[in-house]
Each structure stands twice: as structure tokens, then as C-alpha cells.
Amino acid sequence: MKFLRNSARLTFVSITLILFFLSNTAYSAPKPSSSIAVNDQSHYVYSANQAAHNVSAFRINPVNGNLTELKGSPYKSGEYPVSIVTSPDNQFVYVANQGSDSVSVFQIDPVNGVLNEINGSPFSAGKYPDAITVSPNGKFAYVTNENAKLIITFNVDQLTGALTKVNKTVSTGEHPISINISPNGKFAYVANFYDHNLSVYKINPKTGIFESSAPNAKTDDRPIYVTITADNRFAYSSNYGSTTVSAFSINQKTGGLTEIKGSPFIAGAQPYSVTTDKDSNYLYAANWGSHDLSVFKINADSGELKEIKGSPYNTGWFPYAVVRDYDKPYVYVANNGEGTISAYHVDEQSGALESIKGSPYPTELGPYSMIISGFAMIE
């Protein structure tokens, strides 16, 4: 969503941020810790902080899920970073900077997770880039441009992380926001905020270009984020204009979406971000308007959602992003309205969440998008 132009929602968040930080010093950001020597099994949380124009980096304690800020964090990005992803091999971090029409690229230090901006960064990414994703094979990156209603494709130099624009752009619906690719790399989906639908594309494996392969799929009001299960069978959109999550089964030949029985499913107020776990068992929805996190059990046969006992769980003010560690039983939520990250331990049997001691953890102003690095991507 545009931060700099006519957006009543983000104006309200900006005012909330200012008031909060003037009145509550409990959430002032801590000084970064010293560098920690770790092995290649370490996991890191990277947070794009929209209002602070930077990226925070934390190491995840594998025993208890605690977060420790890394040396040098936060790292300066472009203006108003709103989307962050890593390369599949966990060598690079890509950040879409909506306010400066660019993508910042950082190399991840393999020893300690520290970020170093690469030569040539930031890269031009068109007007108001809203989201970025990288293909599962690491060869291509894609950015949505909300006003231009298009997707820009980049070739990725897999040695340096540098981006080179591909000449052909791809059209979307009205006001595209989230973009996501199926883990098998065959299909891509874009949430068209004002068209109330998802665009469906097949990906040319040689060129990386998106090709329309099925009709757009109707969602509930104002879809803002889309996620695909690790088994490539189901897609879900959080519908910010309502209180729901839309659910679809995926046609394995065309990528086409068929709405699942019972969809849309009730979540909290104005759900923003959704994600699933590596076993396609659970779906998590960060509810911006009700300041909480909904957790659903995914029916393995049908893809239907059933909210688990104890859900929703309290978060901080105005949660935007939710991420699930693929290898460890931890979930993290970015609370945009108070500049913190909430952390939870997952009961693997029931899916229930328990707040981790020390949570929430202070970040910079306006954490908006998060990613976890250090796990093996599913292909």
C-alpha cells in the first residue's frame, strides 16, 4: 500500500506510531549486540521497517526462540521498505523500497547473518514497488508496481545477487500488492486489491516471464496477501477489506484456482498477512484491525480451514507480517503500530501458540514485512 500518497489507513498508522513512541519509552530499540559466531544451521529474522527506512536483523535462539539483534543492525535501506525476501540459497536479501522506487540487495554473511549491501544496489524498480519475490530456482525476481498495474521481471546474477531488468512487463489487475510463487516454481499469483481477485500466471521456465494461464479468481473484499502451501495444492488470500481468508485448490496443469467449500473463512478484523508451515498443516493470519493472530488447521484432503482452540492470539498493535520458521516450532509477528516483533512457540500436536519469554522484541519504527533465512527452501 502506498505510504506517501492518499492512504487514510497508513496516515492513521503514522499518527499512531508517533503518539506511541512519544508516550511509551518501553519499546525504544536496543543497541545491537556483538557479532555471534554460529554454524550454518542458524536461522535469522529480517524485518523491513517501513517508517524507519531500514532493515533489522535478529538471530533466532534454536532452543527457546528468543531473538538477539545482530551486529550493525539496523541496516539502511531505501525509503519506506515494504517487502523483504531472501534468495532460495539464503545468500541474499531483497528489499522493495516503495518511497524510493527501488530494490536494495544485501549479501548475508554466512558466519553471522550480518547484511552487507552489494555493489550496484539499490536497483531501479519502477514507480511504487509494493512487493518482491524470487523464483524457487533463484534465477528471477519479480516486483509489483501498484499504480502501473504491472509486474517487472529481473534476471538475478546468482553469484553477486545483482538485478537486471527484463524488457517485457506483465499486466495485473487494479492495484496489485502481494505476489507469490508456488514452491514448485510453475505458477504465480498476485493479489489485486481493488479488483477483489487474484491474477493467475504460468511461468516460462526459460525466460521467467509470466503467462496468463487461467481466469482471475474472485476473493472476498480487497485481497492484500496470497500464500501457497508447501505441497503446491492450496492457495489462500487474506482479505483486508473484510474479516476473512479465501481458500482455493490449485489445478496442477494450469495453476487455475477453484474456491474451496466453506470459503471465505472468518479470521480477525482486516487480516493482512498469511503464511503456512512446511507440512501444510496450519495457516496463520495476522489481523491488523483486531491486533491478533488467527491460527487454522488445514484439512489435508480438501484445504478447508478450521480455527484451532485458543485462537486468536494477542499480538502487538497493528500486526502486518507473520512468518513461521520452517525447521523450528516458532512463529513471529511484526507489530507495525508499536515497533515490535511478537514471538510464539508452537505446540506441534495441537498447533496452539505460547508467547516466548522476552516477547515482544523491539525493532525500529514500523516493521512491515519479515522473512526467516537459514532453512532449506522446498522445491
Beta strands, then each sheet from edge to edge (+ up, - down):
strand 1: 43-49
strand 2: 54-60
strand 3: 67-69
strand 4: 75-76
strand 5: 81-86
strand 6: 92-97
strand 7: 102-108
strand 8: 115-117
strand 9: 123-124
strand 10: 129-134
strand 11: 140-145
strand 12: 150-156
strand 13: 163-165
strand 14: 170-171
strand 15: 176-181
strand 16: 187-192
strand 17: 197-203
strand 18: 210-212
strand 19: 217-218
strand 20: 223-228
strand 21: 234-239
strand 22: 244-250
strand 23: 257-259
strand 24: 265-266
strand 25: 271-276
strand 26: 282-287
strand 27: 292-298
strand 28: 305-307
strand 29: 313-314
strand 30: 319-324
strand 31: 330-335
strand 32: 340-346
strand 33: 353-355
strand 34: 361-362
strand 35: 367-373
sheet 1: 3+ 2- 1+ 35-
sheet 2: 3+ 2- 4+
sheet 3: 5+ 6- 7+ 8-
sheet 4: 5+ 6- 7+ 9-
sheet 5: 10+ 11- 12+ 13-
sheet 6: 10+ 11- 12+ 14-
sheet 7: 15+ 16- 17+ 18-
sheet 8: 15+ 16- 17+ 19-
sheet 9: 20+ 21- 22+ 23-
sheet 10: 20+ 21- 22+ 24-
sheet 11: 25+ 26- 27+ 28-
sheet 12: 25+ 26- 27+ 29-
sheet 13: 30+ 31- 32+ 33-
sheet 14: 30+ 31- 32+ 34-
end
